[in-house]
Structures are given as structure tokens and as C-alpha cells.
Amino acid sequence: MGGALAHAAAPRRATPHAPIAFLDRDGVLNLSVEGHISDPDELRLVPGAASCIARLRHAGMVICIVTNQSGVDRGWTSEAKIHAIHDRLVDLLLAEDPHARVDLTLTCPHTPWHGCTCRKPESGLLRLGEHLIRGVGWTAALRARLPVPKNGAVGQQWKDIMVGDRRSDVLAGHAHGARSFHASPDVGLQPLLSRLLDHDDLGDAVR
């Protein structure tokens, strides 16, 4: 079954005390499509996504996308295509705002019935993101399957956030200890931005 797919465009040193903004992909950063996104040319940004990422970065957060993409193990798409889609997403965000840099993208490629620990609502992708960002960093552009750590620290200690448009996203965020927020599908981050930047806002309950 392997691990999660890790994708990063540039090397990064570990930052042990950085708050992390974990963001779902489809419906939060890019507009959803019927079925699944199978080609980079299908990507369309949710309005305001790039400027919101830039604001989160300005507030000191590291940006980590966490996305379930079972089409890989279903045979509908390939790991190479997933990396190409994420390269395109990075390019679109930077073209709209040069400060909207994504540090890391983590993908669960597994089907729901495989029982992995990285498919949201499990918190494995968030644990892996924390391990890489706070623990070990990476020395070059990253394109690899990586094992999910069995244990992780509590994200609340660093004021991590999780934003997604599905119940499974909020559940994963709560399991990690992050302040977790439910975004309206294809509306994304913009209406939530002031809440995300308010450390006293404890986020949303699970719906």
C-alpha cells in the first residue's frame, strides 16, 4: 500500500516552532470538478485563495496542503499526474500572488477500504506534515512516498489550523489538535480569513 505522496517544489529546513496551516485542496484552493481532477489544465483557483495564503504566510504560518486522492490506487490517475497537478497549482497561486507559496503538499493515494492512517478523517497526513516541517525538513525538491509517523505532537501547542470543505477534514484537524474550520465548498478561505488569524477563535465543531 505504501505511504503518502509528498510533494514540495523547493528544499526547506525544519522549523520546530512554526504554526502550520493545513489546507484541503479541492473546493478550498481550487474549484471542484465532477468526479476528480485528472489533468493540470482542469485546475481553476477559488477566488481569493492566493491572497489568503499570502496573508497566512505573512502571519508566520507554514502552508501544507493535505488531500485525499484515491484515484491513484483506483487506477484512475498516476503519481506522476498528481505531482504535475500540484506543480500547476503552485504555479497558479504564485502567478496570482508572488507571496502565495505552498511549502508542502501531502496526498493520501489510498482507497477508503484499505484502512490506511493517512486518509482523512484520520490525522496521518497532518502528523507527516508536522514531522517534515518541524522535525526533519527536506534538502531538495520532494517527490516521494513517505511513511506516516505513528505518533505526533499536539498541533494546538503551535496554534496549527486545518481548513476543509468536508466533515472528514474537520475531524482530521480535531484529531491533530488543530483549530479546525469548515469552508463552504468552492468558496474557500476568504470568508474565514479573519477567524483563521484570530488565535482566540477555537474553530468549528464537527457537523
MARKOL-969242 format. One line per field, with one value per residue (C-alpha): residue number from 1; x, y, z negated. Coordinates in steps of 0.2 Angstrom, whole numbers. Layout:
BEGIN
resi <- [NUM ...] .
X <- [X ...] .
Y <- [Y ...] .
Z <- [Z ...] .
***
This chain:
BEGIN
resi <- [1 2 3 4 5 6 7 8 9 10 11 12 13 14 15 16 17 18 19 20 21 22 23 24 25 26 27 28 29 30 31 32 33 34 35 36 37 38 39 40 41 42 43 44 45 46 47 48 49 50 51 52 53 54 55 56 57 58 59 60 61 62 63 64 65 66 67 68 69 70 71 72 73 74 75 76 77 78 79 80 81 82 83 84 85 86 87 88 89 90 91 92 93 94 95 96 97 98 99 100 101 102 103 104 105 106 107 108 109 110 111 112 113 114 115 116 117 118 119 120 121 122 123 124 125 126 127 128 129 130 131 132 133 134 135 136 137 138 139 140 141 142 143 144 145 146 147 148 149 150 151 152 153 154 155 156 157 158 159 160 161 162 163 164 165 166 167 168 169 170 171 172 173 174 175 176 177 178 179 180 181 182 183 184 185 186 187 188 189 190 191 192 193 194 195 196 197 198 199 200 201 202 203 204 205 206 207] .
X <- [0 15 14 8 13 24 27 37 45 60 70 66 74 65 56 52 40 31 12 6 -9 -16 -27 -38 -36 -52 -66 -54 -40 -46 -64 -70 -75 -87 -78 -59 -46 -36 -26 -17 -27 -43 -37 -46 -42 -55 -56 -45 -36 -19 -21 -27 -12 -1 -9 -7 12 13 6 21 12 19 7 4 -10 -17 -28 -37 -35 -40 -39 -21 -24 -40 -30 -39 -23 -5 8 16 0 -3 14 10 -6 2 16 2 -7 9 11 -6 -5 11 5 -9 1 20 19 7 20 15 28 22 8 3 -8 -17 -17 -27 -45 -56 -57 -38 -38 -23 -19 -17 -34 -44 -53 -38 -24 -9 -6 -6 6 18 17 22 36 43 41 45 56 67 64 70 85 79 63 52 43 41 30 34 28 16 23 13 13 14 14 -2 -4 -13 3 9 -8 -10 -26 -35 -47 -58 -75 -79 -83 -68 -56 -63 -62 -44 -40 -48 -38 -22 -26 -28 -41 -52 -63 -77 -76 -90 -87 -79 -79 -64 -53 -58 -74 -64 -48 -51 -55 -40 -29 -38 -29 -44 -55 -56 -63 -79 -87 -89 -105] .
Y <- [0 12 28 46 56 71 85 101 112 118 112 118 117 111 125 117 130 136 136 126 130 113 116 104 106 103 116 126 131 125 124 106 96 82 66 71 82 71 84 100 110 107 117 134 143 148 167 174 158 165 181 172 160 176 183 166 166 184 179 167 151 137 131 112 106 89 80 63 57 39 39 34 17 15 17 32 43 41 48 57 66 70 79 88 94 100 109 118 123 130 140 147 153 161 169 177 182 180 178 163 150 132 124 106 95 78 66 51 40 25 19 21 2 0 6 17 30 45 46 60 59 50 63 54 67 81 70 68 86 91 78 85 104 104 89 84 96 91 95 96 96 82 69 53 41 43 33 41 43 33 47 66 81 90 104 115 119 128 135 125 127 115 121 110 109 91 84 72 87 95 78 76 93 90 73 83 96 110 124 117 126 121 131 132 122 132 147 143 153 171 172 163 173 184 169 160 174 176 164 165 158 139 134 124 110 94 95] .
Z <- [0 -3 -12 -7 8 3 15 12 25 15 0 -17 -34 -49 -59 -76 -82 -66 -66 -51 -41 -34 -19 -10 9 19 15 4 15 32 39 38 54 56 52 49 56 68 78 73 86 76 61 58 42 29 29 16 12 17 7 -8 -8 -7 -22 -32 -27 -32 -49 -51 -46 -35 -21 -20 -8 -13 -1 1 19 20 39 38 31 40 56 62 61 58 45 59 64 46 45 61 54 39 49 59 43 36 52 52 34 37 53 44 28 28 9 10 8 4 -7 -6 2 -5 3 -3 13 5 7 -8 -11 -13 -31 -30 -43 -31 -23 -31 -44 -50 -55 -47 -34 -47 -58 -42 -38 -56 -56 -40 -43 -62 -63 -48 -34 -16 -6 12 22 15 24 14 5 -14 -29 -41 -58 -71 -84 -83 -95 -98 -84 -96 -105 -90 -85 -69 -59 -47 -34 -23 -15 -22 -38 -36 -35 -52 -60 -55 -61 -78 -79 -77 -90 -77 -77 -63 -51 -39 -22 -11 5 19 8 -1 -13 -10 -22 -36 -35 -50 -60 -55 -60 -77 -89 -101 -88 -93 -76 -71 -79 -69 -59] .
***
